[in-house]
Structures are given as C-alpha cells and as structure tokens.
Amino acid sequence: MANTKKPMPNPFYVILVIAGVIFCITACAYGTMTLLFLHPESAEQADASRKSFLSLVDQHGLTAMVVELIVLALATVAAIATDDYWQRKSNRIGDEKQGNRHES
C-alpha cells in the first residue's frame, strides 16, 4: 500500500503567510499614499473614499507596519523553534496510522 503520510503543518507557517500578505498590502498602501502626497494636485482630485483611506494610512500606516513586522519576526522565530516538534508529531501520527493498518 502506498505511503500516504501527510506531514502535519506547522501552524506558525499559516500565521506567517497571513501576516506577510497583510504586510504586503499595508506596505503598498503606504507607498501609494507617499507617492500621492508627492503630487498634491492628484491627491486633491481624489474622491472622498480615497481621501479617507489615505488619511487612515497616513495616521496609522507606520504603526501597522511596525506591528506587522513584529508579528512576522515572532512567528518566524516560533516556526523555526517548533519545526522539529511538529515534524515529530506528524511522524508519530503517521506511524500510529500505519500500525492500525497492519493490525486490520
């Protein structure tokens, strides 16, 4: 019978992907805000929804990016530190499943 042992994912990898995507979106928004403020004539022509978004990014963008970087750093350290644990747990579960198959 083919070995269908699927490794148990490290949950910190999921956190890393989510935090990375959010950081990427925040960084792009922050960069866009900066570019629009370099050309004030285009920022003045912006509609109300864009102005409120730019205001939000202007007020909280740097804080959001710093918090996201901290989350990324902590999740990276946690993922590296617990990788062996999740690998062993995955192997243990796979061995138990194979043991149950052989008993049948």
N, C-alpha and C positions, 0 to 999 in steps of 0.2 A: 504494500500500500504506500502511496506517495506521502512524503512528509509534508503535512500542511500546517506545520508550526508557524504561526504568525507572531512576530515579536510584539510584546506589549509596548505601546508608545509611551515615551516619557511625557507626562502632562506639561512639563515646563516648555517643551517644544511648541505646544499649542499656544501657550502664553506668548512665547517669542514671536510666533507668526502674527498673532493678533496685534501685539504691541508694535511690531515692525510695520505693519500695514498702516496702523493709526499714526505712527510717527511719520511715515512717508507722506500721508495726506496732510498732516499738520505742517510739515516742512515745505511742501508745495504751496499750501495756502499762505504760509508766512513769506515765502519768496515772491508769490504773486502780489501780496499786499505791498511788499517793499518796492517792487517794480512799478506798481500803480502809483505809489506815493512819489516816485521819482519823476513821474509825468502828471502833475496835478490837474492839468486840463482834462485828461481822460478820466481821472477819479471824480471830478466834478460832474461829469456827464453820466456817471453811473446811476442806475436806478436805486430805489430805496432798499431793496433786499440786498443788493450788492454792498451798499454803504453800511448796512447793519452788520453784514458778515465781515467786512473789512474792519469795522470798529471792534467787533468781537475778537478777531485775530490780533489786531493792534493791542488791545488791552490784555489779552490772556494767552497770546501765542507763544511768547517766550517761556512763560510758566509751564504751559502744556508741554512744550518740547523738552524742558528740563525734567519734568516728572516722567515723561515717556522714556527719556534716556536712562533715568534711574531704574525704572521698571525693566527696561531691556538689560541693563547691567546686572541687576539682581536675578532676573530669570536666566540669564546666560550662566552665571555662577552656579545657580541651583541646578540647571540642566546638566552642567558638567559634573557637579558634585554627586548627583544622584543617578547618573547614567549607568553605572555598574549595578546599582540596586535594581533598577527597572529591568536591566538585562538578565540578572539572576532570577528575578521574579518571573519573567517571561519564560526562561528556560525551565524553571521549576513547574510552572503550569503546563508547559508543553510536555514535560516528562510524565506528569500525572495523567494527562490525556492519553499519551501513548501507552502507559501502564494499564489504563482502563480498557483500551482497545485489545490488548493482548489477553486480558482476562476473559473477554467475551467469547 
